[in-house]
Every structure is written in C-alpha cells, then in structure tokens.
C-alpha cells in the first residue's frame, strides 16, 4: 500500500545553517525575507511536505455484483456439493497475494518473496497475483456474485515478479526456479505458475522435475505472447513434460488473441474480459491473460486432489485433459475447455496397466491315488459303454418281439412239392410229356 510520513517541522536551525552557507550578499537578503518564508512553510498543506514511504501500487477495484460469464460456464455450484478443496494448498507464483481482501481473508498463508530471497508475499502491489488467487479461492460474500472455483483451499503466495514491473510480467528464470522449489518443499499440492519465461533454463527444469517427483501437480500459463507481433515464443515451464499447459479463451470459446499456441497447450480456460478480485478490495473487471486461465485449472486440480487424494500428479493431469468440454482440438485449444464437474466426478480407469503373467503348464506328480483313480475311470467308462449298447439293443428288440407275439422272425419256408417214389416210363427227349 502507498503511504506518506510528514516532515512535521522544518527547523529554524536547519534553515539558518543553510542560509549561512550562502555567499555574503544573499544571507542578508534571505534573512530579511525570513518571516515571509516561515509563513509560507506554515500555510503549505501537510501533503506538500510529505515524504513518500510506500509504493505506487495498482488502484483498488470497483463494485461488481453480477455472476461473471466464466463462472456461469464452469458452474462451480455443481461441484461444491462434492468438494470445495478443503485441506489442499495451492501455491500461486506471481506478484504476491493481498491477504486482506475480504473474499480471501483467512485463506492466504504468509508465503515467500523469491525476488528478495526472503520475506513474505501476502501483500500485492501489482495486483496480478490477487487476480489469479481470486479465480481460485475467492469466497462467497453477501451481494457479490463472484466466487472462486475452490473457495476452501489455502493460497500459498510466492512473489516472482518485482513490484516495479508495471505493465510487464518479465520474470528472472533464477527467481522462478527459486519460487517453484520453495513452494514444492513447503507443502503445496498444486503449483500454479501464472507467468512464463521464454528460455529453457536448467534451474527451472530441475525445480519442476523435483516438484513432480514430490507428487505436486504443476499448472502453468502458456504466456500472453501468442499474437503475430510477439511471434509466439515457446513458454516455460508450460512446455516441460508433466506440466499442465493452459491457454485462454474468450466468451465465444475462441482462443484469446494473446494466448500462446502450440503442442504445449494441454487445455484452455476462460481468460478474456474476466472479472476477479483486485488488490485493496473490490473487483478487477475486463482483465485478460493466460495467468487467470491457469488459475482456474489449478483450482480444478485442487478440487480433484481433495476429492481423490489417492491419485498421483500424473493421473490428475490426465483427468484434467480427458474430461474437458468438447471443442476444436488442436494447438490452439489443446484437448478442450477445463470441466471441473467432470474432472471431479467422472469414473476413469486411473490404475496403471499391469502385464498378464506368463502362462505355464501345470505339473502334477503321479501318486497311487492318481493311478487308482485312473483305473476306476477306465473300468467305469467301459461298463457304462456296455450298458449303453445293451439298452440300445433292447430298445430295438423289444418292439419287434411284441409285434410278432414273440414268434421266430425267420423267413417263410418254400412250398412243399412231393416227389414220386418210382421213376416214370422212359420218354424220348423231344416227345411231349403227358400233363399231370
């Protein structure tokens, strides 16, 4: 916050010493006009004598009571019956977070000033970090429609942007690496890197790898240099493996003009003409940026972790990607628009695949019991076959016997022709035989 301290009295002795240091003709002239000078000093407003001690920070926000378009799209009211993110700490790497904002009070930790390599970050001069924290964790208050997606999480602010960087979000990669490492070691379960660097820095890469190894879900904005003038440079850490890279869309579902685009975009979230919290109270209206979009994805990751604490960071990242709202899939919009309700509640096969065991033929030792069982089986089978044959034979013979009244079934003998006992009279071969 800006402030002043008064220079309560300009001592006469100080003024006298200054006058004595002047060349000889001038002191006489000045001493003659001393009463007039003292009168001017007494009449001047106090703020004319003020010495600034604070910083020229972003002005407080304005009054806004409606429900923003992004909140209507993502519908956190449908998720809150299942989880509000309780017990999850989300680190916000930006310009710090105003812990005194009414909708964040009690949910912002002291944090860490990575720019100064020490101190807290629970104040915010630029306002960028408070805007990101707002879409993550702003609580509902009376007469205000805006609320964050995960209002019960704890915000862990990490300052990686120096206060004097008005109009710029340039970040020193060394400072960013320091902030990521501190957040991962300080209990954050989700890290939202709301800024980007445009060089593949070994320290940043190592800090991200360490965070992922600790089971932390790392979400990163893809940066605001996606238009033709900025030539769409590759953003880090969004382009690192394992990091959820987030782009921004407008109210029509199109890529926001400043949002970077490439294969490092895993999914998108609202990030144009947004309403969110502003430092020192009130709302920031019509602000845009991929940092605000990444905040909504980080909030969704926190909801998933609160609902399913057994999931690993890679499983949470996959769940965020495969449960998106369908849209044009490609380098502009990644897999689609983040879907908090589906990410929390959809049933997915989260377990890692397990190879089937090798098939081996079982080996059985022959025993006396086994031998007797085999002999019994052979005898039993033969007996059963004989019985089947006998039954079939009876099934054929019995009906035939009944039809013949059990008489023999042999063929009818030929008719009997009696033979003469004595030979007949001799006859010639060609004579006609007498008729009998």
C-alpha positions as CSV (number, residue, x, y, z in Angstrom):
1,X,0.0,0.0,0.0
2,X,1.1,3.5,-0.6
3,X,1.6,5.9,2.2
4,X,3.4,9.0,3.4
5,X,5.1,10.3,6.5
6,X,5.2,14.0,7.4
7,X,8.2,16.2,7.8
8,X,6.5,17.9,10.8
9,X,8.7,20.9,11.2
10,X,11.4,22.4,9.1
11,X,13.6,23.6,12.0
12,X,14.8,27.1,12.1
13,X,18.2,26.0,12.9
14,X,18.4,23.9,9.7
15,X,17.2,26.8,7.7
16,X,19.7,29.1,9.4
17,X,22.6,26.8,8.7
18,X,21.6,26.7,5.0
19,X,21.4,30.4,4.9
20,X,24.9,30.9,6.5
21,X,26.4,28.6,3.8
22,X,25.3,31.1,1.0
23,X,27.6,33.9,-0.3
24,X,27.7,37.0,1.8
25,X,25.2,39.2,-0.2
26,X,22.5,36.5,-0.2
27,X,22.2,35.8,3.5
28,X,21.2,39.4,4.2
29,X,18.5,39.3,1.6
30,X,17.2,36.0,2.8
31,X,17.2,36.9,6.4
32,X,15.2,40.0,5.5
33,X,12.5,37.8,4.0
34,X,12.7,35.1,6.7
35,X,9.3,35.9,8.2
36,X,7.6,35.5,4.8
37,X,9.4,32.2,4.3
38,X,8.2,30.9,7.7
39,X,4.7,32.0,6.9
40,X,4.7,30.0,3.6
41,X,6.0,26.9,5.4
42,X,3.3,27.1,7.9
43,X,0.5,27.6,5.4
44,X,1.5,24.9,2.9
45,X,-0.7,21.8,3.1
46,X,0.8,19.0,5.0
47,X,1.0,16.8,2.0
48,X,3.2,19.3,0.2
49,X,5.8,18.5,2.9
50,X,5.1,14.8,2.7
51,X,7.9,12.3,2.0
52,X,6.7,9.1,0.3
53,X,7.5,5.9,2.1
54,X,5.2,3.5,0.3
55,X,4.9,2.2,-3.2
56,X,2.7,3.5,-6.1
57,X,0.5,0.4,-6.4
58,X,-2.4,-0.5,-8.5
59,X,-5.7,1.2,-7.5
60,X,-8.4,-0.8,-5.7
61,X,-11.1,-2.5,-7.7
62,X,-14.6,-1.5,-8.5
63,X,-18.0,-2.7,-7.4
64,X,-19.4,-5.7,-9.4
65,X,-22.3,-7.8,-8.1
66,X,-23.2,-10.0,-11.1
67,X,-22.1,-13.5,-11.9
68,X,-19.2,-13.4,-14.5
69,X,-19.5,-15.3,-17.7
70,X,-16.6,-17.6,-16.8
71,X,-18.3,-18.6,-13.6
72,X,-21.5,-19.4,-15.5
73,X,-19.6,-21.6,-17.9
74,X,-17.7,-23.6,-15.4
75,X,-20.6,-23.8,-12.9
76,X,-18.7,-24.4,-9.6
77,X,-22.1,-24.6,-7.8
78,X,-22.5,-28.1,-9.2
79,X,-19.1,-29.2,-7.9
80,X,-19.3,-27.8,-4.3
81,X,-21.7,-30.4,-3.0
82,X,-18.8,-32.9,-3.6
83,X,-15.8,-30.8,-2.6
84,X,-14.7,-27.2,-2.1
85,X,-11.0,-28.1,-2.0
86,X,-10.6,-28.3,1.8
87,X,-7.2,-29.4,3.0
88,X,-5.3,-28.6,-0.3
89,X,-2.7,-25.9,-0.5
90,X,-2.3,-24.1,-3.9
91,X,0.9,-22.1,-4.5
92,X,0.4,-19.0,-6.7
93,X,3.6,-17.8,-8.4
94,X,3.0,-14.2,-9.4
95,X,3.3,-10.8,-7.7
96,X,2.1,-11.8,-4.3
97,X,-1.5,-12.0,-2.9
98,X,-3.4,-9.4,-0.9
99,X,-4.3,-11.4,2.2
100,X,-6.5,-8.6,3.5
101,X,-9.0,-8.8,0.6
102,X,-12.4,-9.6,2.2
103,X,-13.0,-12.6,-0.1
104,X,-9.6,-14.1,0.7
105,X,-9.2,-13.2,4.4
106,X,-8.1,-16.2,6.4
107,X,-7.2,-18.3,3.4
108,X,-3.8,-16.8,2.4
109,X,-0.6,-18.0,4.1
110,X,2.5,-15.8,4.6
111,X,4.2,-17.2,1.5
112,X,7.7,-16.4,0.2
113,X,9.3,-13.5,-1.7
114,X,11.5,-15.2,-4.2
115,X,12.6,-11.9,-5.7
116,X,14.2,-10.8,-2.4
117,X,15.1,-14.4,-1.5
118,X,13.3,-14.0,1.8
119,X,10.3,-12.4,3.5
120,X,6.6,-12.9,2.9
121,X,4.4,-12.5,-0.2
122,X,1.0,-11.9,1.4
123,X,0.8,-8.4,0.0
124,X,0.4,-7.4,-3.6
125,X,1.3,-4.1,-5.2
126,X,0.8,-5.0,-8.9
127,X,-2.5,-6.9,-8.3
128,X,-1.7,-9.8,-10.7
129,X,-1.4,-12.5,-8.0
130,X,-4.5,-11.4,-6.3
131,X,-6.4,-11.6,-9.6
132,X,-5.2,-15.2,-10.0
133,X,-5.9,-16.1,-6.4
134,X,-9.4,-14.7,-6.8
135,X,-10.5,-17.2,-9.5
136,X,-9.0,-20.0,-7.4
137,X,-10.2,-19.3,-3.8
138,X,-12.5,-16.2,-3.5
139,X,-15.2,-17.0,-1.0
140,X,-18.9,-16.1,-1.4
141,X,-19.9,-12.9,0.4
142,X,-23.3,-11.2,0.5
143,X,-24.4,-9.2,-2.5
144,X,-21.4,-10.4,-4.6
145,X,-21.9,-13.0,-7.3
146,X,-18.3,-13.7,-8.0
147,X,-16.6,-16.6,-6.2
148,X,-13.5,-18.8,-6.9
149,X,-13.8,-22.4,-8.0
150,X,-12.2,-23.9,-4.9
151,X,-13.1,-21.5,-2.0
152,X,-11.8,-23.7,0.8
153,X,-8.2,-24.1,-0.4
154,X,-5.3,-22.4,1.2
155,X,-3.4,-20.0,-1.0
156,X,0.4,-20.0,-0.7
157,X,1.7,-16.8,-2.4
158,X,5.1,-16.8,-3.9
159,X,6.4,-13.5,-5.4
160,X,8.4,-13.9,-8.6
161,X,7.6,-10.5,-10.2
162,X,9.3,-7.4,-8.8
163,X,6.9,-4.7,-7.7
164,X,8.3,-2.1,-10.1
165,X,7.4,-4.2,-13.2
166,X,4.3,-2.2,-14.0
167,X,3.0,-3.2,-17.4
168,X,5.4,-6.1,-17.6
169,X,5.4,-9.7,-16.3
170,X,9.1,-10.4,-17.2
171,X,10.5,-12.9,-14.8
172,X,14.0,-13.9,-14.0
173,X,14.3,-17.6,-14.6
174,X,16.5,-18.0,-11.5
175,X,13.9,-16.3,-9.4
176,X,11.2,-18.5,-10.9
177,X,13.2,-21.7,-10.2
178,X,13.7,-20.5,-6.6
179,X,10.0,-19.9,-6.2
180,X,9.0,-23.3,-7.6
181,X,11.5,-25.1,-5.4
182,X,10.3,-23.3,-2.3
183,X,6.6,-24.0,-3.0
184,X,7.2,-27.7,-3.6
185,X,9.2,-28.0,-0.4
186,X,6.6,-26.0,1.7
187,X,3.6,-28.3,1.3
188,X,1.9,-27.1,-1.8
189,X,0.0,-29.9,-3.5
190,X,-0.8,-27.8,-6.6
191,X,1.6,-25.1,-8.0
192,X,0.1,-22.5,-10.4
193,X,2.9,-20.8,-12.3
194,X,0.9,-17.8,-13.6
195,X,3.8,-16.4,-15.5
196,X,6.1,-17.7,-18.2
197,X,9.8,-17.4,-19.2
198,X,10.9,-17.9,-22.8
199,X,14.2,-19.7,-22.3
200,X,14.8,-23.3,-21.4
201,X,16.5,-22.7,-18.1
202,X,18.2,-25.7,-16.4
203,X,17.3,-24.4,-12.9
204,X,13.6,-24.1,-13.8
205,X,13.6,-27.5,-15.4
206,X,15.2,-29.0,-12.3
207,X,12.8,-27.3,-10.0
208,X,9.8,-28.6,-12.0
209,X,11.2,-32.1,-12.0
210,X,11.7,-32.0,-8.3
211,X,8.1,-30.8,-7.7
212,X,6.7,-33.5,-9.9
213,X,8.8,-36.1,-8.1
214,X,7.2,-34.9,-4.8
215,X,3.8,-35.6,-6.3
216,X,2.9,-32.0,-6.8
217,X,0.6,-31.1,-9.7
218,X,2.2,-28.3,-11.7
219,X,0.0,-26.0,-13.8
220,X,1.5,-23.2,-15.9
221,X,0.2,-20.4,-18.1
222,X,1.4,-20.6,-21.7
223,X,2.0,-16.9,-21.7
224,X,0.5,-13.8,-23.4
225,X,2.7,-13.6,-26.5
226,X,0.6,-15.5,-28.9
227,X,-0.2,-12.8,-31.4
228,X,1.7,-12.2,-34.6
229,X,3.7,-9.3,-33.3
230,X,5.2,-11.4,-30.5
231,X,5.9,-14.4,-32.7
232,X,4.5,-16.9,-30.3
233,X,7.7,-18.0,-28.5
234,X,7.8,-21.3,-26.6
235,X,6.8,-20.8,-22.9
236,X,8.4,-22.5,-19.9
237,X,7.6,-24.3,-17.7
238,X,4.4,-25.0,-19.7
239,X,6.4,-26.8,-22.4
240,X,8.1,-29.2,-19.9
241,X,6.8,-32.8,-19.7
242,X,4.4,-33.4,-16.9
243,X,3.3,-29.7,-16.6
244,X,-0.3,-28.9,-17.5
245,X,0.0,-26.0,-20.0
246,X,-3.0,-23.7,-20.0
247,X,-4.2,-21.3,-22.7
248,X,-7.0,-18.7,-22.6
249,X,-10.3,-18.5,-24.5
250,X,-12.8,-15.6,-24.8
251,X,-16.6,-15.7,-24.2
252,X,-17.2,-17.1,-27.6
253,X,-15.0,-20.1,-27.0
254,X,-12.2,-18.9,-29.3
255,X,-8.6,-18.6,-28.5
256,X,-7.9,-15.2,-26.8
257,X,-5.6,-13.3,-29.2
258,X,-2.7,-13.1,-26.8
259,X,-2.8,-16.7,-25.7
260,X,0.3,-18.7,-27.0
261,X,-0.5,-21.7,-29.1
262,X,1.4,-24.9,-29.8
263,X,1.6,-28.5,-28.7
264,X,2.4,-27.4,-25.2
265,X,-1.2,-26.3,-24.7
266,X,-2.9,-29.2,-22.9
267,X,-6.3,-27.4,-22.3
268,X,-7.8,-24.0,-22.1
269,X,-9.9,-22.0,-19.6
270,X,-11.7,-18.6,-19.6
271,X,-9.1,-15.8,-19.7
272,X,-10.5,-12.8,-21.7
273,X,-12.6,-9.9,-20.3
274,X,-12.6,-11.6,-16.9
275,X,-13.9,-10.4,-13.5
276,X,-11.9,-11.3,-10.5
277,X,-10.5,-9.8,-7.2
278,X,-8.3,-6.7,-7.1
279,X,-5.8,-5.8,-4.5
280,X,-7.0,-3.5,-1.7
281,X,-10.6,-4.6,-2.3
282,X,-13.2,-4.6,-5.0
283,X,-13.1,-6.3,-8.4
284,X,-10.9,-6.1,-11.4
285,X,-13.2,-6.0,-14.4
286,X,-12.3,-6.8,-18.0
287,X,-8.8,-8.2,-17.3
288,X,-7.3,-10.8,-19.6
289,X,-4.4,-13.2,-19.5
290,X,-3.4,-16.8,-19.5
291,X,-2.4,-16.4,-15.9
292,X,-6.0,-16.1,-14.9
293,X,-6.9,-19.1,-17.1
294,X,-4.2,-21.2,-15.4
295,X,-5.7,-20.2,-12.0
296,X,-9.0,-21.9,-12.9
297,X,-7.2,-25.1,-14.0
298,X,-5.2,-25.1,-10.8
299,X,-8.4,-24.7,-8.8
300,X,-9.9,-27.7,-10.6
301,X,-6.7,-29.7,-9.9
302,X,-7.2,-28.8,-6.2
303,X,-10.8,-30.0,-6.3
304,X,-9.7,-33.3,-7.8
305,X,-7.0,-33.8,-5.2
306,X,-9.4,-33.0,-2.4
307,X,-11.9,-35.4,-3.7
308,X,-9.5,-38.2,-4.7
309,X,-6.4,-37.8,-2.5
310,X,-5.0,-41.2,-3.7
311,X,-4.4,-40.0,-7.2
312,X,-0.9,-39.2,-8.4
313,X,0.0,-35.9,-10.1
314,X,0.2,-37.6,-13.5
315,X,-3.2,-39.1,-13.0
316,X,-4.7,-35.7,-12.0
317,X,-3.1,-34.1,-15.1
318,X,-4.6,-36.9,-17.3
319,X,-8.0,-36.5,-15.7
320,X,-8.0,-32.7,-16.4
321,X,-7.2,-33.4,-20.1
322,X,-9.7,-36.2,-20.8
323,X,-12.7,-34.6,-19.1
324,X,-12.7,-31.3,-20.9
325,X,-15.7,-29.7,-22.6
326,X,-15.6,-30.8,-26.2
327,X,-14.3,-28.2,-28.7
328,X,-11.9,-27.9,-31.6
329,X,-8.9,-30.0,-30.6
330,X,-5.6,-28.7,-31.8
331,X,-2.6,-26.5,-30.9
332,X,-4.9,-23.5,-30.2
333,X,-7.2,-25.1,-27.6
334,X,-5.4,-28.3,-26.6
335,X,-7.9,-31.0,-25.5
336,X,-10.7,-28.6,-24.8
337,X,-12.1,-26.4,-22.0
338,X,-11.5,-27.4,-18.4
339,X,-14.6,-29.1,-16.9
340,X,-14.5,-29.0,-13.1
341,X,-17.5,-31.2,-12.5
342,X,-16.4,-33.9,-14.9
343,X,-12.8,-33.8,-13.6
344,X,-14.1,-34.4,-10.0
345,X,-16.8,-36.9,-10.7
346,X,-16.2,-38.9,-13.9
347,X,-15.3,-42.5,-13.5
348,X,-12.0,-43.2,-15.2
349,X,-9.5,-46.1,-15.2
350,X,-6.8,-44.4,-13.2
351,X,-4.7,-47.5,-12.4
352,X,-1.6,-48.2,-14.4
353,X,-1.7,-51.2,-16.7
354,X,-0.3,-54.4,-15.4
355,X,1.1,-57.1,-17.7
356,X,-0.5,-60.5,-17.7
357,X,1.5,-63.3,-16.1
358,X,3.2,-65.9,-18.3
359,X,1.1,-69.0,-19.0
360,X,2.8,-72.2,-17.8
361,X,1.5,-75.8,-18.0
362,X,0.8,-77.1,-14.5
363,X,2.8,-80.2,-13.5
364,X,1.2,-83.0,-11.4
365,X,3.0,-85.8,-9.7
366,X,1.6,-89.3,-10.2
367,X,0.6,-91.0,-7.0
368,X,-1.0,-94.3,-6.1
369,X,-4.3,-92.4,-5.5
370,X,-3.9,-90.9,-9.0
371,X,-3.3,-94.4,-10.6
372,X,-6.3,-96.0,-8.8
373,X,-8.5,-93.1,-9.9
374,X,-7.4,-93.6,-13.5
375,X,-8.1,-97.4,-13.4
376,X,-11.5,-96.7,-11.8
377,X,-12.3,-94.2,-14.5
378,X,-11.4,-96.7,-17.3
379,X,-13.4,-99.5,-15.9
380,X,-16.3,-97.3,-15.2
381,X,-16.2,-95.9,-18.7
382,X,-16.1,-99.4,-20.3
383,X,-19.0,-100.6,-18.1
384,X,-21.0,-97.6,-19.0
385,X,-20.4,-98.2,-22.7
386,X,-21.6,-101.8,-22.4
387,X,-24.7,-100.8,-20.6
388,X,-25.5,-98.2,-23.3
389,X,-25.1,-100.9,-26.0
390,X,-27.4,-103.3,-24.1
391,X,-30.0,-100.6,-23.7
392,X,-29.9,-99.8,-27.3
393,X,-30.2,-103.5,-28.3
394,X,-33.2,-103.9,-26.0
395,X,-34.8,-100.8,-27.4
396,X,-34.7,-102.3,-30.9
397,X,-35.6,-105.9,-30.0
398,X,-38.5,-105.4,-27.6
399,X,-40.8,-103.6,-30.0
400,X,-40.2,-106.3,-32.7
401,X,-40.9,-109.1,-30.3
402,X,-44.2,-107.6,-29.3
403,X,-45.3,-107.2,-32.9
404,X,-44.7,-110.9,-33.6
405,X,-46.1,-112.1,-30.3
406,X,-42.6,-113.4,-29.6
407,X,-42.6,-115.8,-32.6
408,X,-39.5,-116.5,-34.5
409,X,-38.6,-113.9,-37.0
410,X,-37.2,-116.4,-39.6
411,X,-38.3,-116.3,-43.3
412,X,-41.3,-118.4,-44.6
413,X,-40.2,-121.9,-46.0
414,X,-40.8,-122.6,-49.7
415,X,-43.9,-124.6,-50.6
416,X,-43.6,-128.4,-50.4
417,X,-43.8,-130.5,-53.7
418,X,-44.0,-134.3,-53.2
419,X,-41.6,-136.3,-55.2
420,X,-42.7,-139.6,-57.0
421,X,-41.4,-142.7,-55.4
422,X,-40.9,-144.7,-58.7
423,X,-39.4,-143.4,-61.8
424,X,-41.8,-142.9,-64.7
425,X,-41.7,-144.6,-68.0
426,X,-39.0,-143.6,-70.3
427,X,-39.7,-141.0,-72.8
428,X,-37.9,-139.6,-75.7
429,X,-36.2,-136.3,-75.3
430,X,-38.4,-134.3,-77.6
431,X,-41.7,-136.1,-77.0
432,X,-44.4,-134.2,-75.3
433,X,-44.8,-135.0,-71.8
434,X,-48.2,-136.1,-70.5
435,X,-49.9,-133.5,-68.5
436,X,-50.3,-134.2,-64.8
